[in-house]
Amino acid sequence: MANVVVVGSQWGDEGKGKIVDWLSEQADIVVRFQGGHNAGHTLVIDGVVYKLSLLPSGVVRPGKLSVIGNGVVLDPAALIEEITRLKDQGVEVTPDSLRIAENVTLILPLHQELDAFRESANANMQIGTTRRGIGPAYEDKVGRRAIRLMDLADLSALGDKIDRLLAHHNALRRGMNLPEIQRKAIYNVLAEIAPRVLPYMDSVWSLLDRRRREGKRILFEGAQGALLDVDHGTYPYVTSSNTVAGQAATGSGLGPSAVGYVLGICKAYTTRVGAGPFPTEQDNDIGLTIGERGREFGVVTGRRRRCGWFDAVLVRQTVRTSGIDGLALTKLDILDGFSEIKVCVGYRFDGRTVDYLPASEHAQTRVEPIYETIAGWQERTAGARSFAELPAPAIKYVRRIEELVGCPLALLSTSPEREDTILMRNPFEM
């Protein structure tokens, strides 16, 4: 049986939460391997809505072990807040059900303040960050000055580590005319929250290796989408981590051989939050209709998402950069009632046709989509739980997407509800 990696194959918000939750019934362990609490997942279970930002989606299922890997940047205050919110909804998160890598990088208040200041000050090119400190925390990780979870276990040694961190940040703050931060302020915040988060700490790479050797099924849950990858995405309008499937190994401490089937999640159309190129964007009534039907607002920020037609060029590209074995197509029901639907099958760029998105920021703004028009359907797909329940034009649309992206469908989602899912291929049995 394969371990399964779930990644977004567009710009995030593809519905990974529901798919991970659906797959987690077959898994023993669910692992978050990158990102932070800037990524929102919405689960709808028996009419109850759970909104997760940091915790793995499997946390709502009893008997499953949830793991936050070393590739994540962790805001301890946000973690406790999310655990408390779930408790109020009847979901108990304990050290028996959640383990966090001891070497995970912590997000501190100074990271959030720096993130917000930069985004506000950079009026000419706002990336569209959530201002939650994700980028600055990853910068400190790479700069080898980060405070990590394990550092909270020895408060007597924490002062020197804070000094090392502040030597960098206070220099930045002086240059931005912000007041300097005192060591004591950071120390007090960390000392206060340490006893609340340390019970979850573990040597995650060892834990996962042990469980894998025992034959446990592991589900790796990615955040955001492959087009936001810091290397392979629409740079610089990207997140600060690697969001492609290869990060599942690095961000959990397991080697690549532990990663089996890669499942890419994509909507039946395309959305994007924040700034950056979007070749198939429909800044018109079509885009507004898709957004209203799909309730396209960010879980974390509440921002309205930009909407457009399905871009087969981009998804085909992420199939390759993530080594995707099968796709889960979500929100097919949002296209119910359209008389015709367009799919981008290529780009015009500087007088020629290309079948990929150029890496250059300037070039990305100049590509023009080449569309293929497909007949829509008037019947409902919402709530369908078998392929036979789908109208013939919807089946044709799904099959055409498979052809264009060069990847078979494994799952098809027809509503936010857990059970409204059509299984074509079981990733855990491939």
NUSELO-297026 format. One record per residue (C-alpha): residue in three letters; chain; z, x, y. Coordinates in pm, 1 decimal. Example, Ala and Ser with C-alpha at 12.3 -4.5 7.8 and 13.67 -1.06 7.14 Angstrom:
// residues 2
SITE  type  mol        pz        px        py
SITE   ALA    A     780.0    1230.0    -450.0
SITE   SER    A     714.0    1367.0    -106.0
This chain:
// residues 430
SITE  type  mol        pz        px        py
SITE   MET    A       0.0       0.0       0.0
SITE   ALA    A     -97.3     134.7     341.5
SITE   ASN    A     126.6     179.5     639.8
SITE   VAL    A     -35.0       1.1     933.7
SITE   VAL    A     -83.4     106.3    1296.8
SITE   VAL    A    -145.0    -168.4    1552.2
SITE   VAL    A    -308.3     -67.1    1880.2
SITE   GLY    A    -467.8    -252.4    2166.5
SITE   SER    A    -843.3    -197.1    2182.7
SITE   GLN    A    -892.3    -310.5    2542.6
SITE   TRP    A    -671.8    -266.8    2855.1
SITE   GLY    A    -358.5    -408.9    2695.9
SITE   ASP    A    -229.9    -768.6    2689.7
SITE   GLU    A    -441.8    -840.2    2381.9
SITE   GLY    A    -171.4   -1031.2    2194.7
SITE   LYS    A     -25.8    -742.0    1994.5
SITE   GLY    A     319.8    -900.6    1993.7
SITE   LYS    A     214.9   -1199.8    1789.3
SITE   ILE    A       6.5    -995.2    1547.0
SITE   VAL    A     283.1    -738.5    1495.3
SITE   ASP    A     532.0   -1019.1    1442.0
SITE   TRP    A     295.5   -1183.5    1191.6
SITE   LEU    A     244.4    -856.8    1002.2
SITE   SER    A     612.2    -762.3    1015.9
SITE   GLU    A     687.1   -1023.1     749.7
SITE   GLN    A     525.3    -780.9     504.5
SITE   ALA    A     679.5    -466.5     656.5
SITE   ASP    A    1019.7    -311.0     606.2
SITE   ILE    A    1022.0    -110.2     929.3
SITE   VAL    A     857.1    -166.8    1268.8
SITE   VAL    A     819.7     139.8    1494.8
SITE   ARG    A     740.0     161.2    1867.8
SITE   PHE    A     578.4     501.0    1923.7
SITE   GLN    A     483.1     525.7    2295.3
SITE   GLY    A     519.1     364.8    2634.6
SITE   GLY    A     829.5     208.8    2781.4
SITE   HIS    A     950.3    -120.6    2921.6
SITE   ASN    A     630.8    -152.4    3125.3
SITE   ALA    A     462.1    -318.9    2827.7
SITE   GLY    A     536.7    -687.0    2773.2
SITE   HIS    A     499.3    -870.0    2443.2
SITE   THR    A     536.0   -1246.3    2410.7
SITE   LEU    A     625.8   -1406.5    2077.6
SITE   VAL    A     622.8   -1783.1    2018.2
SITE   ILE    A     815.8   -1877.9    1706.0
SITE   ASP    A     880.1   -2244.1    1623.6
SITE   GLY    A     833.0   -2324.7    1990.2
SITE   VAL    A    1082.8   -2060.6    2107.0
SITE   VAL    A     940.2   -1796.5    2342.9
SITE   TYR    A    1069.3   -1440.2    2314.9
SITE   LYS    A     965.9   -1188.0    2580.0
SITE   LEU    A    1001.2    -824.9    2476.1
SITE   SER    A     932.1    -514.4    2680.8
SITE   LEU    A    1095.8    -226.1    2500.3
SITE   LEU    A    1214.3    -345.3    2161.3
SITE   PRO    A     968.9    -355.7    1869.6
SITE   SER    A     831.4    -703.7    1801.1
SITE   GLY    A     980.9    -702.4    1452.0
SITE   VAL    A    1330.0    -721.6    1599.4
SITE   VAL    A    1323.4   -1102.4    1590.0
SITE   ARG    A    1281.8   -1103.5    1211.1
SITE   PRO    A    1606.2   -1083.4    1009.3
SITE   GLY    A    1627.7    -799.4     761.1
SITE   LYS    A    1373.0    -573.1     930.1
SITE   LEU    A    1457.7    -231.1    1067.9
SITE   SER    A    1327.9    -170.1    1420.5
SITE   VAL    A    1276.0     185.7    1541.1
SITE   ILE    A    1208.7     331.3    1886.2
SITE   GLY    A    1033.1     663.8    1833.3
SITE   ASN    A    1042.6     987.1    2029.9
SITE   GLY    A     710.1     907.1    2199.2
SITE   VAL    A     873.4     626.4    2398.3
SITE   VAL    A    1045.3     674.5    2734.7
SITE   LEU    A    1366.8     473.4    2728.4
SITE   ASP    A    1547.0     304.5    3014.7
SITE   PRO    A    1897.1     258.9    2867.4
SITE   ALA    A    1988.8     -12.8    3117.4
SITE   ALA    A    1672.0    -208.1    3035.1
SITE   LEU    A    1748.5    -167.5    2663.6
SITE   ILE    A    2094.9    -319.5    2697.7
SITE   GLU    A    1961.2    -598.8    2916.3
SITE   GLU    A    1694.8    -687.2    2658.4
SITE   ILE    A    1942.5    -678.0    2371.3
SITE   THR    A    2173.5    -908.6    2567.3
SITE   ARG    A    1891.6   -1149.8    2647.6
SITE   LEU    A    1792.9   -1173.0    2281.3
SITE   LYS    A    2154.4   -1233.3    2183.9
SITE   ASP    A    2159.5   -1531.3    2418.6
SITE   GLN    A    1858.4   -1663.3    2223.8
SITE   GLY    A    2036.0   -1620.1    1892.4
SITE   VAL    A    1886.1   -1284.5    1787.8
SITE   GLU    A    2154.6   -1024.3    1713.3
SITE   VAL    A    2044.4    -662.1    1758.5
SITE   THR    A    2286.4    -414.1    1602.6
SITE   PRO    A    2280.5     -46.0    1497.4
SITE   ASP    A    2196.2    -175.0    1150.2
SITE   SER    A    1873.5    -332.5    1276.3
SITE   LEU    A    1774.8     -87.6    1551.7
SITE   ARG    A    1754.8     290.7    1550.3
SITE   ILE    A    1642.4     509.5    1841.4
SITE   ALA    A    1514.8     865.9    1822.0
SITE   GLU    A    1773.3    1115.9    1942.0
SITE   ASN    A    1501.0    1312.0    2123.1
SITE   VAL    A    1366.0    1016.7    2321.9
SITE   THR    A    1329.1    1081.5    2696.8
SITE   LEU    A    1542.8     867.1    2926.8
SITE   ILE    A    1419.0     681.9    3234.8
SITE   LEU    A    1671.0     714.2    3518.3
SITE   PRO    A    1699.3     524.0    3849.1
SITE   LEU    A    1547.8     821.7    4030.8
SITE   HIS    A    1231.2     781.4    3822.3
SITE   GLN    A    1197.0     418.6    3924.3
SITE   GLU    A    1253.4     499.1    4289.9
SITE   LEU    A     994.2     776.3    4283.0
SITE   ASP    A     742.5     554.9    4103.3
SITE   ALA    A     780.8     274.2    4357.6
SITE   PHE    A     765.5     509.5    4657.2
SITE   ARG    A     446.5     676.6    4536.8
SITE   GLU    A     272.9     349.0    4462.8
SITE   SER    A     367.2     203.4    4800.8
SITE   ALA    A     275.2     518.3    4993.9
SITE   ASN    A     -61.1     566.6    4824.3
SITE   ALA    A    -239.0     278.2    4993.7
SITE   ASN    A    -585.3     427.3    4941.0
SITE   MET    A    -559.1     444.3    4562.0
SITE   GLN    A    -289.6     239.9    4396.2
SITE   ILE    A    -294.8     282.3    4018.8
SITE   GLY    A    -122.5     -49.5    3960.2
SITE   THR    A     190.8      82.6    3791.3
SITE   THR    A     481.0    -148.7    3712.5
SITE   ARG    A     707.2      77.7    3923.0
SITE   ARG    A     948.8     109.2    3632.9
SITE   GLY    A     960.5     488.6    3628.6
SITE   ILE    A     738.8     540.0    3325.6
SITE   GLY    A     506.9     801.8    3478.2
SITE   PRO    A     777.7    1014.6    3644.2
SITE   ALA    A     979.6    1014.4    3320.5
SITE   TYR    A     681.1    1142.8    3122.9
SITE   GLU    A     626.8    1406.7    3392.3
SITE   ASP    A     981.2    1531.9    3342.1
SITE   LYS    A     932.3    1532.7    2966.3
SITE   VAL    A     624.2    1752.7    2995.0
SITE   GLY    A     798.1    1963.3    3260.9
SITE   ARG    A    1082.8    2032.6    3013.7
SITE   ARG    A    1354.2    1904.6    3246.2
SITE   ALA    A    1408.6    1554.1    3103.3
SITE   ILE    A    1743.9    1408.4    3002.7
SITE   ARG    A    1718.2    1291.1    2642.2
SITE   LEU    A    1928.7    1043.6    2448.4
SITE   MET    A    2103.1    1317.4    2250.2
SITE   ASP    A    2224.4    1471.9    2577.7
SITE   LEU    A    2455.9    1173.3    2628.2
SITE   ALA    A    2651.2    1272.9    2316.9
SITE   ASP    A    2789.5    1581.4    2494.9
SITE   LEU    A    2889.5    1484.5    2846.1
SITE   SER    A    3051.0    1825.0    2905.9
SITE   ALA    A    2703.8    1986.6    2898.0
SITE   LEU    A    2530.6    1714.8    3095.2
SITE   GLY    A    2599.1    1859.8    3440.6
SITE   ASP    A    2376.5    2164.1    3398.7
SITE   LYS    A    2093.0    1947.6    3267.4
SITE   ILE    A    2122.4    1715.3    3565.4
SITE   ASP    A    2112.4    2016.5    3799.4
SITE   ARG    A    1789.6    2132.6    3635.9
SITE   LEU    A    1641.4    1784.8    3682.3
SITE   LEU    A    1755.0    1753.5    4043.6
SITE   ALA    A    1620.3    2095.6    4139.8
SITE   HIS    A    1279.0    1940.1    4095.2
SITE   HIS    A    1344.2    1586.6    4218.1
SITE   ASN    A    1539.7    1675.7    4529.9
SITE   ALA    A    1260.3    1909.9    4636.0
SITE   LEU    A    1018.8    1619.5    4598.1
SITE   ARG    A    1249.1    1387.0    4787.2
SITE   ARG    A    1286.7    1628.4    5076.2
SITE   GLY    A     910.1    1641.6    5106.2
SITE   MET    A     895.7    1260.7    5118.1
SITE   ASN    A    1184.1    1231.9    5364.9
SITE   LEU    A    1405.1    1062.1    5106.7
SITE   PRO    A    1777.0    1137.0    5080.6
SITE   GLU    A    1876.3    1385.6    4812.0
SITE   ILE    A    2058.9    1268.4    4500.4
SITE   GLN    A    2395.8    1410.7    4403.4
SITE   ARG    A    2472.8    1523.5    4050.8
SITE   LYS    A    2776.9    1295.1    4034.2
SITE   ALA    A    2569.6     982.2    4093.9
SITE   ILE    A    2343.1    1055.5    3796.2
SITE   TYR    A    2634.4    1166.2    3579.6
SITE   ASN    A    2830.3     846.7    3644.5
SITE   VAL    A    2535.8     624.6    3550.6
SITE   LEU    A    2478.8     810.9    3223.2
SITE   ALA    A    2847.4     840.9    3132.6
SITE   GLU    A    2894.3     468.5    3179.7
SITE   ILE    A    2604.8     362.4    2959.7
SITE   ALA    A    2638.3     635.4    2692.4
SITE   PRO    A    2883.1     448.4    2464.1
SITE   ARG    A    2656.1     142.6    2468.4
SITE   VAL    A    2339.5     319.6    2354.3
SITE   LEU    A    2463.3     611.1    2140.3
SITE   PRO    A    2547.3     387.2    1839.7
SITE   TYR    A    2172.0     330.0    1798.3
SITE   MET    A    2082.9     701.5    1798.8
SITE   ASP    A    1933.8     859.8    1487.8
SITE   SER    A    1715.2    1142.8    1364.5
SITE   VAL    A    1420.3     908.1    1343.4
SITE   TRP    A    1166.2    1151.3    1196.5
SITE   SER    A    1403.1    1212.6     904.3
SITE   LEU    A    1488.6     844.9     864.6
SITE   LEU    A    1123.6     741.6     854.2
SITE   ASP    A    1027.9    1021.8     615.8
SITE   ARG    A    1304.6     918.9     379.6
SITE   ARG    A    1210.7     551.3     389.8
SITE   ARG    A     843.2     632.3     341.5
SITE   ARG    A     921.7     832.5      30.8
SITE   GLU    A    1119.9     534.8     -96.8
SITE   GLY    A     802.0     328.7     -74.4
SITE   LYS    A     897.1     123.4     230.7
SITE   ARG    A     616.6     -31.1     434.1
SITE   ILE    A     600.2      91.0     793.8
SITE   LEU    A     431.8     -94.9    1077.0
SITE   PHE    A     361.1     116.3    1387.8
SITE   GLU    A     344.6     -87.5    1707.8
SITE   GLY    A     153.3      47.2    2004.4
SITE   ALA    A     195.4     -67.1    2362.8
SITE   GLN    A     -75.4    -131.9    2623.3
SITE   GLY    A    -432.5     -56.8    2510.8
SITE   ALA    A    -662.9     230.3    2421.9
SITE   LEU    A    -850.9     199.2    2750.8
SITE   LEU    A    -525.2     289.5    2927.8
SITE   ASP    A    -486.1     611.4    2727.8
SITE   VAL    A    -416.9     907.6    2955.4
SITE   ASP    A    -695.4    1107.1    2784.1
SITE   HIS    A    -941.5     846.5    2657.9
SITE   GLY    A    -892.2     565.0    2908.8
SITE   THR    A   -1036.5     484.7    3251.7
SITE   TYR    A    -861.3     777.8    3420.1
SITE   PRO    A    -687.5     785.3    3666.5
SITE   TYR    A    -626.1     411.0    3628.4
SITE   VAL    A    -434.0     462.2    3306.9
SITE   THR    A     -79.2     476.3    3177.8
SITE   SER    A     109.7     804.6    3132.8
SITE   SER    A     103.9     823.4    2753.4
SITE   ASN    A    -146.7     835.8    2469.4
SITE   THR    A    -208.9     480.2    2353.7
SITE   VAL    A    -463.7     554.8    2080.6
SITE   ALA    A    -367.0     533.7    1714.4
SITE   GLY    A    -321.8     908.8    1670.5
SITE   GLN    A      -5.9     884.6    1880.9
SITE   ALA    A     163.5     685.5    1603.4
SITE   ALA    A     218.1    1010.2    1412.6
SITE   THR    A     324.1    1221.6    1711.1
SITE   GLY    A     541.1     953.0    1866.1
SITE   SER    A     737.0     877.4    1550.1
SITE   GLY    A     776.1    1221.4    1394.0
SITE   LEU    A     573.7    1138.9    1084.1
SITE   GLY    A     264.6    1339.1     997.9
SITE   PRO    A     -86.9    1191.4    1014.7
SITE   SER    A     -92.2    1142.3     638.2
SITE   ALA    A     173.7     872.3     678.2
SITE   VAL    A     -62.2     663.0     890.0
SITE   GLY    A    -285.8     441.3     682.1
SITE   TYR    A    -478.2     139.8     811.3
SITE   VAL    A    -546.4     110.5    1185.5
SITE   LEU    A    -568.0    -244.0    1320.2
SITE   GLY    A    -714.5    -288.4    1668.9
SITE   ILE    A    -621.8    -598.8    1866.1
SITE   CYS    A    -870.2    -749.2    2111.4
SITE   LYS    A    -912.1   -1075.8    2294.4
SITE   ALA    A   -1223.9   -1287.7    2254.8
SITE   TYR    A   -1280.1   -1203.7    2621.4
SITE   THR    A   -1150.7    -917.8    2841.3
SITE   THR    A    -862.2    -886.6    3087.0
SITE   ARG    A    -718.1    -612.4    3300.1
SITE   VAL    A    -407.6    -580.4    3518.2
SITE   GLY    A    -411.2    -370.7    3833.2
SITE   ALA    A    -682.6    -150.5    3975.6
SITE   GLY    A    -963.9      33.9    3800.4
SITE   PRO    A   -1316.3     -25.7    3666.6
SITE   PHE    A   -1392.8    -350.4    3485.3
SITE   PRO    A   -1767.9    -386.7    3418.0
SITE   THR    A   -1759.6    -745.9    3284.5
SITE   GLU    A   -1510.3    -886.3    3535.3
SITE   GLN    A   -1587.5   -1239.7    3651.2
SITE   ASP    A   -1447.5   -1269.6    4000.8
SITE   ASN    A   -1558.9   -1632.2    4015.4
SITE   ASP    A   -1488.4   -1975.9    3867.7
SITE   ILE    A   -1550.3   -1847.5    3514.5
SITE   GLY    A   -1283.6   -1580.6    3553.6
SITE   LEU    A   -1041.6   -1829.8    3707.5
SITE   THR    A   -1101.4   -2077.5    3424.4
SITE   ILE    A   -1039.0   -1814.2    3157.4
SITE   GLY    A    -724.6   -1698.4    3339.0
SITE   GLU    A    -582.4   -2048.6    3374.1
SITE   ARG    A    -656.1   -2148.9    3014.9
SITE   GLY    A    -525.2   -1819.8    2878.4
SITE   ARG    A    -221.3   -1811.8    3107.3
SITE   GLU    A    -320.5   -1464.2    3208.0
SITE   PHE    A     -13.4   -1344.0    3391.0
SITE   GLY    A     174.0   -1022.7    3311.1
SITE   VAL    A     489.7   -1059.8    3100.0
SITE   VAL    A     661.8    -775.6    3286.3
SITE   THR    A     525.1    -812.1    3639.7
SITE   GLY    A     398.3   -1168.4    3662.0
SITE   ARG    A      77.1   -1034.7    3814.2
SITE   ARG    A    -243.4   -1233.7    3765.2
SITE   ARG    A    -478.9   -1057.3    3525.8
SITE   ARG    A    -842.6    -998.9    3608.1
SITE   CYS    A   -1065.6   -1179.1    3355.5
SITE   GLY    A   -1419.1   -1134.4    3226.5
SITE   TRP    A   -1653.7   -1156.7    2930.2
SITE   PHE    A   -1606.8    -962.8    2607.2
SITE   ASP    A   -1724.8    -602.0    2641.5
SITE   ALA    A   -1854.2    -485.0    2304.7
SITE   VAL    A   -1938.8    -140.7    2446.5
SITE   LEU    A   -1577.3     -66.8    2532.0
SITE   VAL    A   -1432.9    -205.4    2209.9
SITE   ARG    A   -1687.4      -9.8    2005.9
SITE   GLN    A   -1575.7     300.6    2193.4
SITE   THR    A   -1206.0     239.7    2120.0
SITE   VAL    A   -1286.7     168.8    1755.7
SITE   ARG    A   -1402.0     530.0    1742.3
SITE   THR    A   -1132.0     696.8    1954.3
SITE   SER    A    -856.7     521.7    1757.3
SITE   GLY    A   -1023.8     526.2    1416.3
SITE   ILE    A    -985.4     149.6    1392.0
SITE   ASP    A   -1043.9       8.9    1043.0
SITE   GLY    A   -1029.7    -360.5    1129.3
SITE   LEU    A    -991.2    -589.9    1428.9
SITE   ALA    A    -760.6    -879.8    1505.0
SITE   LEU    A    -938.9   -1112.8    1747.0
SITE   THR    A    -701.5   -1322.5    1958.9
SITE   LYS    A    -732.4   -1617.4    2196.2
SITE   LEU    A   -1058.0   -1748.2    2052.0
SITE   ASP    A    -938.5   -2097.0    2149.1
SITE   ILE    A    -952.3   -2010.7    2521.1
SITE   LEU    A   -1333.3   -2015.1    2496.4
SITE   ASP    A   -1338.0   -2372.1    2360.3
SITE   GLY    A   -1562.6   -2590.8    2574.1
SITE   PHE    A   -1785.1   -2325.0    2729.1
SITE   SER    A   -2152.0   -2422.7    2699.3
SITE   GLU    A   -2249.9   -2057.6    2675.7
SITE   ILE    A   -2065.0   -1730.8    2638.1
SITE   LYS    A   -2179.7   -1384.7    2738.7
SITE   VAL    A   -2112.8   -1055.6    2563.1
SITE   CYS    A   -2177.0    -713.0    2712.6
SITE   VAL    A   -2396.7    -512.8    2472.2
SITE   GLY    A   -2476.8    -210.2    2690.0
SITE   TYR    A   -2477.7     -69.7    3042.9
SITE   ARG    A   -2738.8      22.9    3299.9
SITE   PHE    A   -2644.7     349.1    3464.5
SITE   ASP    A   -2856.3     546.5    3711.4
SITE   GLY    A   -3177.3     389.7    3587.5
SITE   ARG    A   -3113.2     427.4    3217.3
SITE   THR    A   -2939.5     232.7    2940.7
SITE   VAL    A   -2619.2     376.5    2789.6
SITE   ASP    A   -2399.8     256.6    2504.4
SITE   TYR    A   -2069.5     403.3    2624.6
SITE   LEU    A   -1851.7     410.3    2935.8
SITE   PRO    A   -1887.5     745.4    3116.5
SITE   ALA    A   -1566.5     944.4    3159.9
SITE   SER    A   -1621.7    1007.9    3531.0
SITE   GLU    A   -1427.0     779.1    3763.6
SITE   HIS    A   -1720.4     759.2    4003.0
SITE   ALA    A   -1969.0     688.4    3725.0
SITE   GLN    A   -1751.7     409.4    3585.3
SITE   THR    A   -1782.6     219.1    3910.8
SITE   ARG    A   -2164.1     232.2    3892.0
SITE   VAL    A   -2232.2      95.4    3544.8
SITE   GLU    A   -2381.6    -252.4    3526.3
SITE   PRO    A   -2331.1    -469.9    3217.2
SITE   ILE    A   -2621.6    -583.2    3003.2
SITE   TYR    A   -2540.0    -926.9    2864.8
SITE   GLU    A   -2637.8   -1117.6    2556.1
SITE   THR    A   -2589.7   -1495.0    2582.8
SITE   ILE    A   -2444.2   -1682.9    2286.0
SITE   ALA    A   -2416.0   -2059.9    2250.1
SITE   GLY    A   -2066.3   -2193.5    2303.8
SITE   TRP    A   -1891.1   -2477.0    2120.9
SITE   GLN    A   -1735.4   -2805.0    2225.3
SITE   GLU    A   -1507.2   -2851.6    1924.5
SITE   ARG    A   -1149.8   -2721.4    1916.9
SITE   THR    A   -1062.1   -2394.6    1749.6
SITE   ALA    A    -702.6   -2412.7    1872.2
SITE   GLY    A    -461.4   -2422.8    1580.5
SITE   ALA    A    -723.3   -2345.7    1313.4
SITE   ARG    A    -572.1   -2170.4    1011.4
SITE   SER    A    -882.5   -2115.5     799.1
SITE   PHE    A   -1236.5   -2000.8     865.8
SITE   ALA    A   -1366.0   -2333.9     735.4
SITE   GLU    A   -1194.6   -2515.5    1023.4
SITE   LEU    A   -1394.8   -2326.1    1286.2
SITE   PRO    A   -1711.4   -2477.7    1436.8
SITE   ALA    A   -2032.6   -2302.5    1336.9
SITE   PRO    A   -2102.9   -2156.6    1685.7
SITE   ALA    A   -1753.8   -2003.7    1695.1
SITE   ILE    A   -1815.7   -1839.2    1357.4
SITE   LYS    A   -2147.9   -1707.0    1487.1
SITE   TYR    A   -1971.5   -1562.8    1792.4
SITE   VAL    A   -1708.7   -1390.9    1578.2
SITE   ARG    A   -1968.8   -1246.1    1341.8
SITE   ARG    A   -2175.1   -1117.8    1633.7
SITE   ILE    A   -1872.7    -935.2    1773.2
SITE   GLU    A   -1823.9    -767.2    1434.5
SITE   GLU    A   -2185.6    -649.2    1441.0
SITE   LEU    A   -2173.3    -522.7    1797.6
SITE   VAL    A   -1849.8    -323.0    1768.0
SITE   GLY    A   -1925.1    -193.9    1417.9
SITE   CYS    A   -1593.5    -302.5    1273.3
SITE   PRO    A   -1492.6    -595.8    1049.7
SITE   LEU    A   -1241.4    -860.0    1149.1
SITE   ALA    A    -915.2    -862.8     959.1
SITE   LEU    A    -731.0   -1136.7    1148.7
SITE   LEU    A    -821.8   -1417.2    1385.1
SITE   SER    A    -565.3   -1582.9    1612.6
SITE   THR    A    -622.0   -1935.7    1744.0
SITE   SER    A    -298.0   -1999.2    1938.5
SITE   PRO    A      24.0   -1818.7    2037.9
SITE   GLU    A     205.8   -1975.6    1741.7
SITE   ARG    A     284.2   -1739.4    1455.7
SITE   GLU    A     122.8   -1954.9    1186.1
SITE   ASP    A    -204.4   -2021.9    1370.1
SITE   THR    A    -360.6   -1708.7    1224.3
SITE   ILE    A    -659.7   -1673.5     994.0
SITE   LEU    A    -639.0   -1383.4     749.6
SITE   MET    A    -965.2   -1226.7     633.6
SITE   ARG    A    -833.8    -889.5     518.3
SITE   ASN    A    -470.3    -795.9     470.9
SITE   PRO    A    -414.6    -457.0     641.6
SITE   PHE    A    -120.6    -378.1     414.7
SITE   GLU    A    -341.2    -413.0     107.1
SITE   MET    A    -642.6    -211.6     221.9
